[in-house]
Amino acid sequence: MTKLYYKAPTDKQFKELKKESIKIWNTYSDEYGYASGKVARIKEITNVSDNFMYIVAMFDGDNQTKLAQNLSKETREAVRVRLIDGGTSSFLSVF
């Protein structure tokens, strides 16, 4: 591991990931405040260290696939290389 996982991406990539993540959480029922809690957490997060990957980790595999499909090629690649650096097999990455 080269610690890329812990390196912040560009502000443009970070903002895109936040925006698309919030869109996904807003599609879920908020009966118990779970989705709104996730959205509130994402909104307050800043682009430092591994916060980019923290947002990705909030999602299960199905939602990571949805997220990947909604991201630009550049932002998907920024996630993919960080996942691989963190130990995820490139074969298993949906990004």
DRENPAKE-558943 format. One line per field, with one value per residue: residue in one letter; x, y, z of N, C-alpha, C in turn. Coordinates in Angstrom, 2 decimals, m for minus. Example, Ala and Ser with C-alpha at 12.3 -4.5 7.8 and 13.67 -1.06 7.14 Angstrom:
# DRENPAKE-558943
r <- c(A/S)
n.X <- c(13.19/12.85)
n.Y <- c(m5.69/m2.25)
n.Z <- c(7.80/7.08)
ca.X <- c(12.30/13.67)
ca.Y <- c(m4.50/m1.06)
ca.Z <- c(7.80/7.14)
c.X <- c(13.20/12.90)
c.Y <- c(m3.30/0.03)
c.Z <- c(7.80/7.87)
END
This chain:
# DRENPAKE-558943
r <- c(M/T/K/L/Y/Y/K/A/P/T/D/K/Q/F/K/E/L/K/K/E/S/I/K/I/W/N/T/Y/S/D/E/Y/G/Y/A/S/G/K/V/A/R/I/K/E/I/T/N/V/S/D/N/F/M/Y/I/V/A/M/F/D/G/D/N/Q/T/K/L/A/Q/N/L/S/K/E/T/R/E/A/V/R/V/R/L/I/D/G/G/T/S/S/F/L/S/V/F)
n.X <- c(0.85/0.54/m0.40/m2.11/m4.80/m5.40/m5.06/m6.36/m8.66/m9.03/m10.74/m12.92/m13.54/m14.17/m16.42/m18.19/m18.50/m19.71/m22.13/m23.38/m23.57/m25.31/m27.61/m28.24/m28.75/m30.99/m32.97/m34.00/m36.30/m36.98/m37.93/m36.97/m34.98/m32.54/m31.49/m31.46/m29.66/m27.30/m27.04/m26.73/m24.29/m22.57/m22.79/m21.43/m18.83/m15.37/m12.84/m10.41/m7.71/m8.79/m11.50/m12.91/m12.96/m14.27/m16.88/m17.56/m17.43/m19.71/m21.67/m23.30/m22.45/m24.27/m25.20/m22.77/m22.23/m24.31/m23.50/m20.97/m21.79/m22.91/m20.90/m18.31/m15.80/m13.24/m13.58/m14.52/m12.20/m10.45/m11.54/m11.30/m8.46/m7.71/m9.12/m7.87/m5.26/m5.79/m6.13/m8.15/m9.06/m8.52/m10.21/m12.52/m13.50/m16.03/m15.69)
n.Y <- c(m1.18/2.20/4.32/5.92/5.60/7.16/9.70/12.80/13.43/15.44/18.58/18.82/16.13/15.20/16.76/15.89/13.17/13.46/14.75/12.82/10.68/11.67/11.91/9.19/8.35/9.91/8.57/6.67/5.53/7.53/6.86/6.22/8.06/7.29/7.59/10.41/11.00/9.94/11.60/14.10/13.68/13.32/15.83/17.49/16.68/17.10/17.62/15.96/13.76/10.41/10.85/10.85/8.14/7.20/8.05/6.43/3.95/3.97/2.71/m0.34/m3.16/m3.20/m0.55/0.75/0.03/1.40/3.99/4.11/3.96/6.44/8.27/10.36/9.32/10.01/10.41/7.91/6.43/7.58/6.63/3.86/3.37/4.01/2.13/m0.22/0.32/0.21/m2.46/m3.90/m6.22/m5.68/m7.04/m7.30/m4.75/m2.38/m0.01)
n.Z <- c(0.00/m0.87/0.45/m0.95/m0.66/1.53/0.61/m0.32/m3.03/m6.05/m5.60/m7.30/m7.94/m5.39/m4.71/m6.69/m5.98/m3.45/m4.18/m5.86/m4.08/m2.13/m3.70/m4.07/m1.38/m0.90/m2.24/m0.62/1.94/4.76/7.20/9.79/10.10/9.12/6.44/6.20/8.18/7.10/4.85/6.10/7.38/5.18/3.96/5.74/5.69/4.87/2.32/3.05/3.84/4.08/3.65/1.26/0.55/2.76/2.34/0.14/1.40/2.93/1.57/0.52/m1.62/m3.87/m3.93/m4.23/m6.82/m8.16/m7.53/m8.82/m11.48/m11.84/m11.70/m13.13/m15.50/m14.59/m11.82/m11.01/m11.58/m9.72/m7.35/m7.80/m7.99/m5.41/m3.91/m4.78/m3.90/m1.22/m0.84/m2.08/m4.54/m7.99/m9.62/m8.15/m7.82/m8.49/m9.61)
ca.X <- c(0.00/1.33/m1.14/m2.97/m6.13/m5.56/m4.80/m7.58/m8.71/m9.26/m12.00/m13.97/m13.92/m14.80/m17.77/m19.01/m18.82/m20.68/m23.40/m23.99/m23.88/m26.52/m28.72/m28.61/m29.38/m32.31/m33.96/m34.45/m37.24/m36.31/m38.84/m36.27/m33.92/m31.26/m31.00/m31.16/m28.44/m26.19/m26.93/m26.17/m22.87/m21.86/m22.76/m20.46/m17.48/m14.47/m11.94/m9.11/m7.33/m9.56/m12.93/m13.42/m13.22/m15.26/m18.19/m17.76/m17.62/m21.05/m22.58/m23.09/m22.01/m25.26/m25.20/m21.50/m22.41/m25.11/m22.64/m19.97/m22.46/m23.28/m19.70/m17.49/m14.69/m12.12/m13.87/m14.51/m10.81/m9.88/m12.01/m10.75/m7.04/m7.62/m9.57/m6.79/m4.18/m6.21/m6.12/m9.22/m8.65/m9.08/m11.26/m13.72/m13.91/m17.06/m15.34)
ca.Y <- c(0.00/3.43/5.33/6.69/5.48/8.25/10.98/13.44/13.64/16.85/19.10/18.51/14.72/15.08/17.35/14.99/11.99/13.89/15.02/11.57/9.89/12.26/11.52/7.81/8.28/10.55/7.66/5.73/5.97/8.11/6.62/6.23/9.05/6.70/8.23/11.82/11.00/9.73/12.82/15.15/13.37/13.58/17.27/18.18/16.11/17.92/16.88/15.69/12.38/9.35/11.13/10.43/6.71/7.03/8.18/5.21/2.84/4.04/1.96/m1.76/m3.43/m2.78/0.91/1.17/m0.12/2.56/5.17/4.05/4.23/7.85/9.12/10.55/8.36/10.46/10.18/6.44/6.00/8.02/5.67/2.54/3.25/4.04/0.82/m1.18/0.65/m0.23/m3.92/m4.52/m6.78/m4.94/m7.90/m7.12/m3.35/m1.99/1.34)
ca.Z <- c(0.00/m0.98/1.22/m1.83/m0.06/2.49/m0.04/m0.83/m4.47/m6.41/m5.07/m8.28/m7.75/m4.08/m4.80/m7.51/m5.18/m2.44/m4.85/m6.32/m2.89/m1.54/m4.57/m3.76/m0.07/m0.97/m2.84/0.42/2.96/5.92/8.31/11.07/10.07/8.70/5.21/6.46/8.97/6.17/4.05/6.97/7.60/3.92/3.72/6.61/5.51/4.06/1.44/3.66/4.12/3.43/3.67/m0.06/0.63/3.83/1.70/m0.65/2.34/3.51/0.72/0.26/m2.99/m4.87/m4.00/m4.81/m8.27/m8.58/m7.41/m9.89/m12.76/m11.91/m11.61/m14.32/m15.64/m13.77/m10.41/m10.85/m11.55/m8.45/m6.34/m8.13/m7.62/m3.95/m3.43/m5.06/m2.98/0.11/m0.74/m2.86/m5.83/m9.13/m10.15/m7.33/m7.80/m9.45/m10.08)
c.X <- c(0.89/0.68/m1.95/m4.40/m6.43/m5.30/m6.11/m7.51/m8.81/m10.59/m13.16/m14.46/m14.65/m16.23/m18.70/m19.44/m19.86/m22.06/m24.10/m24.35/m25.16/m27.74/m29.19/m29.30/m30.78/m33.36/m34.55/m35.43/m36.46/m37.17/m38.17/m35.08/m32.57/m30.68/m30.63/m29.90/m27.20/m25.96/m26.30/m24.68/m22.05/m21.73/m21.69/m19.02/m16.64/m13.48/m10.54/m8.94/m8.21/m11.07/m13.62/m13.84/m14.22/m16.67/m18.51/m18.11/m18.98/m22.04/m22.24/m22.72/m22.97/m25.26/m23.87/m21.56/m23.22/m24.26/m21.64/m20.59/m22.79/m22.09/m19.01/m16.37/m13.54/m12.35/m13.94/m13.09/m10.14/m10.30/m11.32/m9.29/m6.85/m8.08/m8.47/m5.62/m4.50/m6.32/m7.24/m8.68/m9.28/m10.23/m12.59/m14.26/m14.96/m16.76/m14.38)
c.Y <- c(1.24/4.59/6.27/6.70/6.67/9.64/11.54/13.59/15.13/17.29/18.78/17.07/14.54/15.61/16.47/13.77/12.33/14.05/13.72/10.65/10.38/11.89/10.10/7.72/8.90/9.69/6.70/6.37/6.51/7.93/6.70/7.19/8.54/7.42/9.69/11.95/10.83/11.00/13.94/14.93/13.70/15.08/17.97/17.72/17.00/17.04/16.79/14.19/11.38/9.61/10.75/8.97/6.38/7.11/6.93/4.04/2.87/3.13/0.48/m1.93/m2.96/m1.26/1.46/1.05/1.04/3.83/5.22/4.41/5.71/8.81/9.26/9.52/8.73/10.17/8.68/5.93/6.40/7.09/4.32/2.40/3.29/2.71/m0.23/m0.94/0.18/m1.73/m4.63/m5.03/m5.97/m5.73/m7.65/m5.68/m3.07/m0.62/1.31)
c.Z <- c(0.00/m0.23/0.33/m1.28/0.85/1.90/m0.61/m2.35/m4.79/m5.79/m6.01/m8.10/m6.43/m4.11/m5.62/m6.71/m4.12/m3.07/m5.24/m5.15/m2.23/m2.38/m4.26/m2.41/m0.09/m1.65/m1.81/1.39/4.15/7.17/9.68/11.10/9.59/7.49/5.47/7.32/8.09/5.34/4.87/7.18/6.36/3.68/4.54/6.41/4.58/3.29/2.04/3.85/3.37/3.46/2.36/0.01/1.75/3.25/0.90/0.27/3.03/2.77/0.66/m1.21/m4.06/m5.04/m4.49/m6.33/m8.83/m8.58/m8.56/m11.23/m12.94/m11.85/m12.96/m14.34/m14.70/m12.28/m10.11/m10.73/m10.24/m7.31/m6.56/m7.66/m6.11/m3.34/m3.61/m4.11/m1.56/0.27/m1.49/m4.17/m6.95/m9.76/m9.41/m7.33/m8.87/m10.05/m11.25)
END
